[in-house]
Structure formats: C-alpha cells, structure tokens
C-alpha cells in the first residue's frame, strides 16, 4: 500500500485528505531529446542502433549500409552496393561481436542488397537567387529587341526578350483584355 507524502495529502484535524501531486515543471527541448536518446539506449531498439550506427561500423562503412529491421534478435542490414554487401558478409562475425559488445541484443545478422530511395536535394533560395536571370548586378543591363526598353541581360539571353515581353507572349488573352480596357478608358464618350 502506498502512503501519501506531505505534497499529496492535506490534514484537516485528524482527517487526511488526498490531493493531486504538483505538476512537474516543463523541461527544455534538449533535455527531452537526451531522455529520448537514453530511452533508445536502454531499450536497445532499432532507433538506438540507428543512432549508434556510425560509431559501431565506422565512418567508411556507415554511409554505405544501414540497419533496416530487427525481428526476434535478427538484424537485417541493407548494403547500397554488391561490393559493400560482400564486405559485410566477410566481416559478419566481427560486426555481430561489436554490436553485442555495445549492448545490443542481436543474435544474428542478415545482409541484403538495399536501394534506398534517392531524395531530391532542394536547392537553397540563396543559390537560386545568385543565378536568377533578372539580377542586373550579376548579368548587367541590355536593351530588349521587342520593346526597346532596358532589361536584365540574363532575361534576354534566356528568353530572347525582357521579362515583361515574355509574360505578354505567354498570356496573350490577358494582354488583349488589358489593351481593350485601356482603350475604352482613354476616350470616354460624353453624353452632352
């Protein structure tokens, strides 16, 4: 039976009334992440193995193979190339011993070919902006052959005309509507 401590109970004369324990204070994000990593290590889960993988297999091998799954003590390791798969096969017993020494509960290793899906790297806005055709500080200024107005050289070399002329060429319906509105507003008819 659990006895309530002074924070969980309140005395009213001879009667003790139980009350809720105080809520613990909030912890920082780094403390939460540290607790999560500690939980991984204690449970020796696949997530903990992922975290320790570069230290366990070495910097050369880690980018070329990875733990894929673990079921009933059998760890499945995927190799990105047949040569890495062969290297893992030759060093299977040594790798198993290293994993067991690190405290991971692994009975056996299965090594297979693994082709992870390539994730496209998204280029940063800074890199895109550095090459943007509308930058006159990078590409300089030239004259548009279509409208005769100054325009960035990058736009002219890319489209053969300035960005404004290019937009009008891409959307002729919009420019017709705009031109019609402008002409009707330019010469209003008087009723008098």
Secondary structure, DSSP 8 states (H G I E B T S, - for coil): -----TTTEEEETTEEEE----------HHHHHHHHHHHHHHHT-HHHHHHHHHHHH-HHHHTTEEEEEEETTEEEEEESSHHHHHHHHHTHHHHHHHHHHTT----EEEEEE-----------HHHHHHH-TT-HHHH-EEE-TTT--EEEHHHHHHHSS-HHHHHHHH-HHHHHHHHHHHHHHHS-----
